[in-house]
Amino acid sequence: MKQGEKSNNGIFEFVPRQPKHEEPNQLDILMKMADDGDPDSMSQLGLMYLYGIEVEQNFIKAYNLSKKLADEGHPISQFIMADLYREGNVVPKNLEEAAKWCRLAAEQGLADAQFNLGISYYLGEGLPKSKAEAVKWFKMAADQDLASAQFNFGVAYLFGEGVTKNKAEAIKWFQKAADQGLACAQYNLGLAYDYGQGLPKNQVKAAKWYQKAADQGDPMAQFNLGSSYLAGHGVAKNLAEALKWYKMAAKQGSPQAQLSLGNFYNFGQVVTKDITQAVKWYKKAAKQGLDIAQLNLGSCYYFGEGVAQNLTEAIKWYQKAANQGLAAAQFYLGKIYYYGEGAPKNQAEALIWLQKAAAQGHAEAKKLYKKASKP
């Protein structure tokens, strides 16, 4: 996972420390002061080389500027050494060594190092896995107003990881991070308002926070903002705006947005009806495992809409959706086996899937199951 990315449960992973931005003439001065041995300038320049900010990325220069200072106890240089060992740049990859340098910097109060040490504990990388230790270090960094740490601390409270589950505390820390402009925190604050979880339900405020996160490119926020415009929740109903945000999220790989975009093309809402385009977006979402997209794609193959009719493909996609428990897909699969459409008739298989769909209240499945069950 790259630095600054989120894991599947929402926790931010290793986030780089950002050096100060320097004007061209100030950069020359910084380099001269570093050459003269000024520790602060050397560490600042080391960060710039580490991440390739305003200079060409150069891990060797980052190492050379940092090693001696790190040994002497300079926290930012220790942070740089931790990064180099964690990523295996210049030095052999060594997570234990990375954690060692990170701890040295964290114990001196460097918020970014405290945060990364928390991540090491959370993932069990170079240290024994410990949610409680992770939360302890997230809290230290969060108290120094590091937005990513505030978010992680909020996630810990939301799921009860290392702390007692507490939605109110989660919201408090999401708010702090959101106020600093962290998109994922803004999105989660939007969710809290949207569904009334830890906050009074308020779709206007939900849309506001979705908008802030969506403007920063968060695909989940873009999808939810699109859905707000589609339904007129918290904003005036506007299909063109819904389509705009769905497109943005779909292009970033959001399966829910890809499904919604496919529906726009399928039903000719705002855009000219184009089932070939619908199939394209259904397929993208279906390949990511979204059950309704798998159902829709299966139906396109079943009826030959937007693609050449192909009952084998239809069965394949219905099967995937049915396996996830989608009643409509279970019904179509049972119907196919009952009538022998694209597959040999199979009474036993038909009954299995029709019964599953009927048990979920699918009206047509109930009727066909009753018919199929007759001797």
C-alpha positions in Angstrom: 0.0 0.0 0.0 1.3 3.4 -0.9 1.9 6.1 1.7 -1.2 8.1 2.5 -3.6 5.5 1.2 -6.4 4.0 3.2 -6.8 0.4 4.1 -10.1 -1.4 3.6 -11.4 -0.6 7.0 -10.8 3.1 6.5 -7.7 3.5 8.6 -5.0 5.7 7.1 -1.7 4.1 6.6 1.8 5.6 6.7 1.4 9.3 5.9 4.5 11.2 4.9 5.7 14.3 6.7 5.4 17.3 4.4 8.4 19.7 4.3 7.9 23.4 4.1 7.5 24.9 0.6 10.4 27.1 -0.4 10.6 29.9 -2.9 13.3 29.5 -5.5 15.7 31.9 -3.9 14.9 30.5 -0.4 15.7 27.0 -1.7 19.2 28.2 -2.7 19.6 29.6 0.8 18.3 26.4 2.4 20.8 24.3 0.3 23.7 26.6 1.4 22.7 26.4 5.0 22.5 22.6 4.7 26.0 22.6 3.2 27.2 24.6 6.1 25.9 22.0 8.5 22.7 23.7 9.8 20.7 20.7 11.3 17.2 22.2 10.7 18.1 23.0 7.0 19.6 19.6 6.5 16.5 17.8 7.9 14.2 20.0 5.8 16.2 19.4 2.7 16.3 15.6 3.5 12.5 15.6 3.5 12.4 17.3 0.2 14.7 14.8 -1.4 12.8 11.9 0.3 9.5 12.9 -1.3 10.7 14.7 -4.4 9.1 18.0 -3.4 10.6 21.1 -5.2 13.7 19.0 -5.9 14.2 15.8 -7.9 13.6 12.8 -5.6 16.9 11.4 -4.4 17.0 8.8 -1.7 20.8 8.8 -1.5 20.9 12.5 -0.7 18.0 12.1 1.8 20.1 9.4 3.5 23.3 11.3 3.5 21.6 14.4 4.9 19.9 12.4 7.6 22.0 9.5 9.0 24.4 11.5 11.1 21.7 13.8 12.4 19.5 10.8 13.2 22.3 9.2 15.2 22.7 12.5 17.1 19.0 12.5 18.0 17.4 14.8 15.5 13.7 13.7 15.3 13.0 14.7 11.7 16.1 12.9 10.5 15.1 9.9 12.5 11.7 10.1 10.8 13.5 10.1 7.4 15.5 7.0 8.4 12.4 5.2 9.4 10.8 5.9 6.0 13.9 4.7 4.2 14.0 1.4 6.1 10.3 0.9 5.8 10.3 1.3 2.0 13.7 -0.3 1.4 15.2 2.8 -0.3 19.0 3.0 -0.3 19.0 0.7 2.8 17.7 -2.9 2.9 14.0 -3.0 3.8 13.8 -3.7 7.5 10.5 -3.0 9.4 12.0 -3.6 12.8 14.7 -0.9 12.0 12.0 1.4 10.7 10.0 1.0 13.8 13.1 1.7 15.9 13.8 5.0 14.2 10.1 5.9 14.2 9.9 5.3 18.0 12.9 7.5 18.6 11.3 10.4 16.8 7.9 9.7 18.3 9.2 9.8 21.8 10.5 13.3 21.1 7.0 14.4 20.3 7.1 14.4 16.5 3.4 14.0 15.5 4.1 12.4 12.2 6.3 9.8 13.8 3.7 9.2 16.5 1.2 8.6 13.9 3.4 6.2 11.9 4.4 4.3 15.0 0.6 3.9 15.7 0.3 2.4 12.2 3.2 0.0 12.8 1.4 -1.3 15.9 -1.9 -1.4 14.1 -0.5 -3.5 11.2 2.0 -5.4 13.3 4.8 -4.3 11.0 8.2 -4.3 12.9 6.3 -4.4 16.2 3.9 -6.8 17.9 0.4 -6.1 16.6 -1.5 -4.1 19.2 -4.7 -2.0 18.6 -4.3 -0.5 22.1 -0.8 0.7 21.5 -1.8 2.0 18.0 -4.6 4.0 19.5 -2.2 5.4 22.2 0.1 6.8 19.6 -2.8 8.0 17.3 -4.1 10.0 20.3 -0.7 11.7 20.9 -0.6 12.8 17.3 -4.2 13.7 17.2 -3.7 16.0 20.3 -1.1 17.8 18.1 -3.8 18.4 15.5 -2.5 16.0 12.9 -5.7 15.5 10.8 -4.9 11.9 9.7 -4.3 10.9 13.3 -7.6 12.5 14.3 -9.4 10.5 11.6 -7.8 7.2 12.7 -8.6 7.9 16.3 -12.2 8.5 15.3 -12.2 5.3 13.3 -10.9 3.4 16.4 -13.9 4.8 18.4 -16.3 4.0 15.6 -15.4 0.3 15.5 -14.2 -0.1 19.0 -10.6 -1.0 18.1 -8.3 -0.5 21.0 -10.9 1.6 22.8 -14.5 1.2 23.9 -16.8 1.7 21.0 -18.2 5.3 21.2 -19.9 7.0 18.2 -20.0 10.4 19.9 -16.2 10.3 20.4 -15.8 9.1 16.8 -17.8 12.0 15.5 -15.9 14.5 17.7 -12.6 13.4 16.1 -14.0 13.2 12.6 -15.2 16.8 13.1 -11.7 18.0 14.1 -10.1 16.3 11.0 -12.9 17.5 8.7 -12.5 21.1 9.9 -8.8 20.8 8.8 -10.0 19.7 5.3 -9.4 15.9 5.4 -11.7 14.5 2.7 -12.3 11.1 4.3 -13.3 12.7 7.6 -15.6 15.1 5.7 -17.2 12.1 4.0 -17.7 10.2 7.3 -19.2 13.3 8.9 -21.6 13.4 5.9 -22.5 9.8 6.6 -23.2 10.5 10.2 -25.6 13.4 9.3 -27.1 11.4 6.4 -28.1 8.4 8.6 -28.4 10.0 12.0 -25.5 8.0 13.5 -24.1 9.9 16.4 -25.6 13.1 15.2 -29.2 14.3 14.5 -30.2 13.3 11.0 -29.7 16.3 8.7 -29.5 15.7 5.0 -28.6 19.3 4.2 -25.5 19.1 6.4 -24.8 15.6 5.0 -24.8 17.1 1.4 -22.6 19.9 2.6 -19.9 17.6 3.9 -20.2 15.3 0.9 -19.7 18.3 -1.3 -16.5 19.3 0.5 -15.0 15.8 0.2 -16.2 15.3 -3.3 -14.6 18.6 -4.4 -11.3 17.0 -3.2 -11.9 14.0 -5.3 -13.1 11.5 -2.7 -15.0 8.9 -4.9 -17.3 7.7 -2.1 -18.3 11.3 -1.4 -18.8 11.9 -5.1 -21.1 8.9 -5.3 -23.1 10.0 -2.3 -23.4 13.5 -3.5 -24.6 12.2 -6.8 -27.2 10.2 -5.0 -28.3 13.2 -3.0 -28.9 15.1 -6.2 -30.7 12.1 -7.7 -33.1 11.8 -4.8 -33.3 15.5 -3.8 -31.9 14.8 -0.3 -30.4 17.9 1.2 -30.2 19.6 -2.2 -32.6 20.4 -4.9 -33.2 17.4 -7.2 -31.0 17.7 -10.2 -30.3 14.7 -12.5 -27.6 16.5 -14.5 -25.7 17.2 -11.3 -26.2 13.6 -10.2 -24.8 12.4 -13.5 -21.8 14.7 -13.2 -20.8 13.3 -9.8 -21.5 9.7 -10.8 -19.2 10.1 -13.8 -16.4 11.4 -11.6 -16.8 8.6 -9.1 -17.2 5.9 -11.7 -14.0 7.0 -13.5 -12.2 6.5 -10.1 -13.5 3.0 -9.9 -16.5 3.3 -7.6 -18.6 0.2 -8.4 -21.8 1.9 -7.0 -21.2 4.9 -9.2 -20.5 2.7 -12.2 -23.8 0.9 -11.6 -25.6 4.2 -11.3 -24.0 5.6 -14.5 -25.0 2.4 -16.3 -28.6 3.0 -15.2 -28.5 6.5 -16.6 -27.5 5.2 -20.0 -29.9 2.2 -19.7 -32.9 4.4 -19.1 -31.9 7.4 -21.1 -31.9 9.8 -18.1 -30.3 13.2 -19.0 -28.1 11.3 -21.6 -29.2 9.7 -24.8 -30.3 6.1 -24.2 -27.3 3.9 -25.0 -27.5 0.3 -23.7 -24.0 -0.5 -25.1 -22.6 2.2 -22.7 -24.8 0.8 -19.9 -23.3 -2.6 -20.4 -19.8 -1.1 -20.3 -20.4 0.4 -16.9 -22.4 -2.6 -15.6 -19.5 -4.8 -16.5 -16.9 -2.6 -14.6 -19.1 -2.7 -11.5 -19.9 -6.4 -11.9 -16.2 -7.4 -12.1 -15.7 -5.6 -8.8 -18.4 -7.9 -7.3 -21.4 -5.6 -7.0 -24.4 -7.9 -7.0 -26.9 -5.6 -8.6 -24.5 -4.9 -11.4 -23.9 -8.6 -11.9 -27.7 -9.0 -12.1 -28.1 -6.2 -14.7 -25.2 -7.5 -16.8 -26.7 -11.0 -16.7 -30.0 -9.6 -17.9 -28.3 -7.7 -20.7 -26.8 -11.0 -21.9 -30.1 -12.8 -21.3 -32.2 -10.5 -23.4 -29.4 -9.5 -25.9 -29.6 -5.8 -25.0 -26.4 -3.8 -25.6 -24.6 -7.1 -26.3 -25.2 -10.2 -28.4 -27.5 -12.6 -26.6 -25.5 -15.1 -24.7 -27.3 -17.3 -22.2 -24.0 -18.9 -21.0 -22.8 -15.4 -20.0 -26.2 -14.6 -18.5 -26.0 -17.7 -16.3 -22.5 -16.8 -15.3 -23.4 -13.4 -14.0 -26.7 -14.5 -12.5 -24.8 -17.2 -10.6 -22.4 -14.6 -9.2 -25.2 -12.4 -8.0 -27.3 -15.3 -6.7 -24.3 -16.6 -4.7 -24.3 -13.2 -2.9 -28.0 -13.7 -2.0 -29.7 -11.4 -4.5 -33.2 -12.7 -4.8 -33.9 -11.5 -8.3 -30.8 -13.3 -9.6 -31.8 -16.4 -7.7 -35.2 -16.2 -9.4 -33.7 -15.9 -12.9 -31.3 -18.7 -12.3 -34.1 -20.9 -11.0 -36.2 -20.0 -14.0 -33.4 -20.8 -16.4 -32.9 -24.3 -14.9 -36.7 -24.9 -14.8 -37.3 -24.1 -18.4 -33.8 -25.2 -19.7 -32.9 -21.9 -21.2 -29.2 -21.9 -22.0 -28.7 -24.8 -19.7 -30.1 -28.3 -19.5 -33.3 -28.6 -17.5 -32.5 -29.3 -13.9 -35.5 -29.6 -11.6 -33.5 -30.0 -8.5 -31.3 -27.0 -9.2 -34.3 -24.9 -10.2 -36.0 -25.7 -6.9 -32.9 -24.8 -4.9 -32.7 -21.3 -6.4 -36.4 -20.6 -6.5 -36.8 -21.6 -2.9 -33.9 -19.2 -1.9 -35.6 -16.3 -3.8 -39.1 -17.2 -2.5 -37.8 -17.3 1.1 -36.7 -13.6 0.6 -40.3 -12.7 -0.5 -39.8 -12.7 -4.3 -43.3 -12.9 -5.6 -42.6 -14.4 -9.0 -40.2 -16.9 -7.4 -43.0 -18.0 -5.0 -45.3 -18.7 -7.9 -42.8 -20.6 -10.0 -41.6 -22.5 -7.0 -45.1 -23.6 -6.3 -45.6 -24.7 -9.9 -42.2 -26.5 -10.0 -42.9 -28.3 -6.7 -46.0 -30.0 -8.1 -45.4 -33.7 -8.9 
